[in-house]
């Protein structure tokens, strides 16, 4: 499985949408550099998954293809509110093509679809999930954090929500933000700490992180991992080779400072 989380980050008068996942696939061993968070090619949105790769990877690849197959999608003339419906119809059409399973099952996979809606002039994020009552994929929107006066918004899919929430609540207590204020990078810090514990079988590897800005751009961030002192740098889950450089910003997971990535 996975942890994937999206939240609206507020710093002063500036807001951005942040999506973060771990990087582990499990099954025949553990593989800690798997892509789980994909910035889509139209540039204003991203898609993450949690669950079975039997379902997730074919759907991710077709979702990436969808971005280039329809002029209104590619040009962004189709807003994310409409694109979400289009993706759901693609998902549901694909599921009807899956046959000869050893036994009938509900697709054990969920997706986070997040971006900037020009129609609403706001960030949007949905969990796309299979509803057995209607036997189809459907959606639910990013939700407000209980008791926070509608200033915190977060969506979560995957494993270990109770453990994640416990760490997140502790960080909010420390900053006096349980019942007021907005999220900064506390959800990232909670995921970072869970990954460093290395005691949860189905999550691991470096965090993957994409930020979506009000100027309608989804930008991946490279991350020092396991920390800045190590000198290791990971981008969307994969440790960069010693001679590689990146055009993206580089995040220190402890200080949370961001710098230009120059190697």
C-alpha positions in Angstrom: 0.0 0.0 0.0 1.0 3.6 0.5 0.6 6.8 2.3 -0.6 9.7 0.0 -1.7 13.0 1.4 -2.7 16.4 0.0 -3.3 19.6 1.9 -3.6 23.3 1.4 -0.5 25.0 2.8 -0.8 28.6 4.0 2.2 30.9 4.7 1.1 34.4 5.4 -1.2 35.4 2.5 0.2 32.8 0.2 -1.5 29.4 -0.4 -0.3 26.3 -2.3 -1.5 22.8 -2.6 1.0 20.1 -1.5 0.8 16.4 -2.4 3.2 13.9 -0.8 3.6 10.1 -0.9 6.1 7.5 0.2 8.0 5.4 -2.5 7.6 1.7 -1.6 6.1 -1.1 -3.6 5.7 -4.4 -1.8 4.9 -7.9 -3.0 7.9 -9.9 -4.1 10.3 -7.9 -1.8 10.3 -4.2 -1.1 11.1 -1.7 -3.8 11.8 1.8 -2.4 12.0 4.0 -5.6 8.6 3.4 -7.2 6.7 6.4 -8.8 3.5 7.0 -6.9 2.9 10.7 -7.6 2.7 11.9 -11.2 2.5 15.5 -12.3 0.3 15.4 -15.4 1.5 16.9 -18.6 -1.1 19.7 -18.9 0.8 21.2 -16.0 -1.8 22.2 -13.5 -2.6 18.9 -11.7 -1.1 15.7 -10.3 -2.3 12.2 -9.6 -1.2 9.9 -6.8 -2.3 6.4 -5.9 -2.5 4.0 -3.0 -3.2 0.3 -3.4 -2.7 -2.5 -5.8 -0.3 -1.8 -8.7 -2.3 -4.3 -10.8 -4.9 -1.6 -11.0 -2.9 1.5 -10.3 -0.2 1.4 -13.0 -2.4 0.7 -16.0 -4.8 3.5 -14.8 -1.9 5.9 -14.2 -0.5 5.3 -17.7 -3.9 5.8 -19.3 -4.5 8.9 -17.3 -1.2 10.3 -18.5 -2.2 9.5 -22.1 -5.6 11.1 -21.6 -3.8 14.5 -21.0 -2.6 14.4 -24.7 -5.6 12.8 -26.4 -8.2 15.5 -26.2 -7.5 19.1 -27.4 -9.6 20.6 -24.6 -7.8 18.6 -22.0 -4.4 19.4 -23.3 -5.0 23.1 -23.7 -6.6 23.4 -20.2 -9.9 24.6 -21.7 -11.4 21.7 -19.8 -11.3 22.8 -16.2 -10.4 20.3 -13.5 -14.0 20.1 -12.3 -14.9 18.7 -15.7 -11.6 16.7 -16.1 -12.3 14.9 -12.9 -15.5 13.5 -14.4 -13.7 12.6 -17.6 -11.1 10.6 -15.6 -13.8 8.8 -13.6 -15.4 7.8 -16.9 -12.1 6.5 -18.1 -11.5 4.5 -14.9 -15.0 3.0 -15.0 -14.6 2.1 -18.7 -11.2 0.4 -18.0 -12.6 -1.7 -15.1 -15.2 -3.2 -17.5 -12.3 -4.5 -19.7 -10.8 -6.5 -16.8 -11.8 -10.1 -17.2 -10.8 -13.6 -16.1 -9.9 -12.6 -12.5 -9.5 -15.7 -10.2 -12.3 -14.3 -8.1 -14.5 -11.2 -8.1 -13.1 -8.2 -6.1 -13.6 -4.5 -5.7 -10.6 -2.7 -7.1 -8.3 -2.3 -4.1 -6.9 1.1 -5.2 -7.5 4.8 -4.6 -6.3 7.9 -6.3 -5.7 11.5 -5.2 -6.4 13.9 -8.1 -5.3 17.5 -7.2 -4.7 20.8 -8.9 -5.8 24.4 -9.5 -9.3 25.0 -10.9 -9.6 28.2 -13.0 -13.3 27.9 -12.9 -13.5 28.0 -9.1 -10.3 30.1 -8.8 -9.2 27.7 -6.0 -7.3 24.5 -5.2 -9.2 21.3 -5.6 -8.4 17.7 -4.5 -10.5 14.6 -4.8 -10.2 11.0 -3.6 -11.2 8.8 -6.5 -12.3 5.5 -5.0 -14.4 2.4 -5.9 -17.8 2.4 -4.2 -19.2 -1.2 -4.0 -22.7 0.1 -3.5 -22.8 1.5 -7.0 -20.1 -0.8 -8.4 -18.2 2.2 -9.9 -15.4 4.6 -9.1 -16.6 7.8 -7.7 -15.1 10.8 -5.8 -15.1 12.7 -2.5 -13.5 16.2 -2.2 -10.7 17.4 0.1 -12.2 17.9 3.6 -11.9 20.4 6.4 -9.9 19.4 9.5 -12.4 18.9 12.4 -12.3 21.7 14.9 -10.1 24.0 12.9 -12.7 26.7 12.0 -12.6 25.6 8.3 -8.9 26.8 7.9 -7.3 23.3 7.4 -8.0 21.1 4.4 -6.5 17.6 4.0 -7.1 14.4 2.1 -5.4 11.0 3.0 -5.4 7.6 1.3 -3.5 4.5 2.1 -2.2 2.8 5.3 -1.4 3.9 8.8 -3.8 6.8 9.1 -4.0 6.5 12.9 -0.2 6.7 13.2 0.0 9.5 10.8 -2.7 11.5 12.6 -1.1 11.0 16.0 2.2 12.5 14.8 0.4 15.3 12.9 -1.7 16.2 16.0 1.4 16.3 18.1 3.1 18.8 15.7 -0.1 20.9 15.7 -0.1 21.0 19.5 3.5 22.0 19.6 2.8 25.0 17.3 -0.5 25.9 19.0 -2.5 25.1 15.8 -4.9 22.4 16.9 -8.1 24.5 16.8 -6.9 27.5 14.8 -4.5 28.4 12.0 -3.7 26.6 8.8 -1.4 23.8 7.7 2.1 24.7 6.9 4.4 21.6 6.3 3.2 19.6 9.3 1.6 16.8 7.1 5.0 16.4 5.3 6.8 16.3 8.7 4.4 13.6 9.9 5.1 11.4 6.8 8.8 12.1 7.1 8.8 10.9 10.7 6.9 7.7 9.9 9.3 6.9 7.1 12.3 7.4 9.3 10.9 5.0 11.9 11.3 2.2 9.4 8.8 0.0 11.2 5.8 0.0 8.9 6.1 -2.7 6.2 4.1 -1.2 3.4 5.6 2.3 3.4 9.2 3.3 2.8 11.8 5.1 0.7 12.1 8.8 0.2 9.1 11.1 0.3 7.8 12.2 -3.1 6.5 15.8 -3.2 4.7 18.0 -5.7 3.5 21.6 -5.1 0.7 23.1 -7.1 0.6 26.9 -7.3 -2.0 29.5 -8.0 -0.3 30.2 -11.3 -1.6 26.8 -12.4 1.7 24.9 -12.3 2.5 21.6 -10.6 6.2 21.5 -9.7 8.0 18.5 -8.2 10.6 19.1 -5.5 13.8 17.1 -5.0 14.5 16.1 -1.4 17.6 15.5 0.6 17.2 11.9 1.9 17.5 10.5 4.4 18.8 14.0 5.4 21.0 16.9 4.1 24.1 15.6 5.9 24.0 12.4 3.9 24.1 14.3 0.7 21.7 12.0 -0.9 19.0 13.5 -3.2 15.8 11.9 -4.3 13.4 13.1 -6.9 9.9 11.6 -7.1 11.2 8.6 -5.1 14.3 7.8 -7.1 17.8 8.6 -5.6 19.6 10.7 -8.2 22.9 9.4 -9.5 26.1 11.2 -8.6 26.3 13.0 -12.0 22.6 14.0 -12.3 21.3 17.5 -11.8 17.7 18.7 -11.7 15.8 21.8 -12.7 13.6 21.6 -9.6 13.9 23.1 -6.2 15.6 21.1 -3.4 13.9 20.6 0.0 15.8 20.0 3.3 13.4 17.6 5.1 14.4 18.9 8.6 14.8 22.6 8.3 12.2 22.7 5.5 14.3 25.2 3.7 14.1 25.2 -0.1 17.1 26.0 -2.3 17.9 26.0 -6.0 19.0 22.5 -7.0 22.5 22.9 -8.4 24.9 19.9 -8.5 
